[in-house]
Amino acid sequence: MSIIYFDHAATTPMRREAIEAYVDAASKGPGNPSSLHAGGRSARSGLTASRDTLARILNCDPGEIVFTGGGTESDNAALYGAAHAQRLKTGRDRIVTTAIEHHAVLHACHKLEAEGFKLTVLPVDETGRVRLSAAEEAIGDDVAVVSVMYGNNEVGTLQPIAEIGALARERGAVMHSDAVQAFGYERFDLRQLPVDLLSLSAHKIGGPQGVGVLYVRKGTPYEPTARGGSQEKSRRAGTENVAGIAAFAKAAELAHSSIEERRREAEEVRAKLLADLTEQLGEDAVRINGAIDPKRRLPHILNVSFPGISNETMLMNLDLSGVAASAGSACTAGSLQPSHVLIAMGLETHFYQSAIRFSFGMGNNTAEAEKTAKIIATITKRLRNR
C-alpha cells in the first residue's frame, strides 16, 4: 500500500540532492575542522562554504551563524544563553514568551523560572496570534529575553515578529524567534528583521535530522551553554557535523530558490483537501483551527477538528488506510496529550480532542488530497453510524 505522507511539519523526507551533499562531504575522508592538517583544512573549507550559503539565504554575516544539533538545542541555547548573559550584564530577570510556543521554548522558560527568573506568558487570540497590546504591556525594563515563534507548528499561524521585535529592541530586551516551521516557506532578511536570535532546523526542509542553526546577531549578550572547545567561535563547543551541515546547506539552498513554487503547491493541496472535506462532510462537520487569512498563516499546515471523533481514533484509522497525519500534540507513553496550543486558543474540549494536523510538502499533490478526503469521509460515516 502506498503511503500518503501529510506530516511534513513533523519531519520531511530528505532530498536526494541533500543526501548526495552528505555523502560527498562524508566521503572525503577523516577531517576535523579544528585540525591544522590537510584533512582538517578540507573539512573547514566545506564548513565555511555551508555557513556562507546559509548566511546568504538569511542575509546575515556568516560569523553570526552557529551550527547546533537541531531546533531544540537552538531554542534552549538561545534562551539560556541570552537570559544568563542579560542577568549578569544588566540585572534583567524577566522572560516573556507566548502560550503557543514549542515545548523546546516553554520547558526552557520554566527551567529558567525555577532558577529565579520571572516568567510572563502572553495569551493568544482564537486564531493563535499574539495581540501586540499584550506584548507592549509585558515588555518592560526588567525583561531579559522575549521569545515568540515565527509560525506555529500546529496551526500555522504567523506572529507579528517585526512589531514585537521592534518593541523588544526599543526596551533593551533580546529578541528570539523559533523559525523552525517557517523556514523554507518564509523569506528572512536578518539585516532588517529586529530579531537577535533565530532558531532553524534542517529536517523540516528536506535536510537531515540532528542538524540546526542558531543565528546570533553580532553584539547580542550571549553565554554559551555547551562548554569545551573553541568551535563556532566558542559559542557551541563540540566537533561540527560537517556532512550533516553540508546537507542542510544544500536543502536550504533548494528550498530558498523554489520558495514561491513550494508555497503555491502547498496552498493548492491544502485548499483541495479543505474543499473536499467540506463538500463531503458538510461545513458543520469540519472546523478550521488557526488563521484563515493566507497572509497570517503558513501555507503548508491545515489543522481541522472533526467533532464527535477523537483524534486518536481518526489517526489510527487514517494510518490503517495509508495516510500519515498528526494530532499536532506531544506523545507521552503512547497516549496523546491535549494540545496546549489549541487550549491556549480557547477551543472547547470537543474541538481540541478531535483536531488533526495535516502538513504538506515536497511530493504531495491534489490527487492525494482528494483521496484523503474520501478516506476521511468513509471513516467519519462509519464511526458516526455506530
Secondary structure, 3 states (H helix, E strand, C coil): CCCEECECCCCCCCCHHHHHHHHHHHCCCCCCCCCCCHHHHHHHHHHHHHHHHHHHHHCCCHHHEEEECCHHHHHHHHHHHHHHHHHHHHCCCEEEEECCCCHHHHHHHHHHHHCCCEEEEECECCCCCECHHHHHHHCCCCEEEEECCCECCCCCEECCHHHHHHHHHHCCCEEEEECCCCECCECCCCCCCCCCEEEEEHHHCCCCCCCEEEEECCCCCCCCCCCCCCHHHHCCCCCCCHHHHHHHHHHHHHHHHCHHHHHHHHHHHHHHHHHHHHHHHCHHHCEEECCCCHHHECCCEEEEECCCCCHHHHHHHHHHCCEECECCCCEECCEECCCHHHHHCCCCHHHHCCEEEEECCCCCCHHHHHHHHHHHHHHHHHHHHC
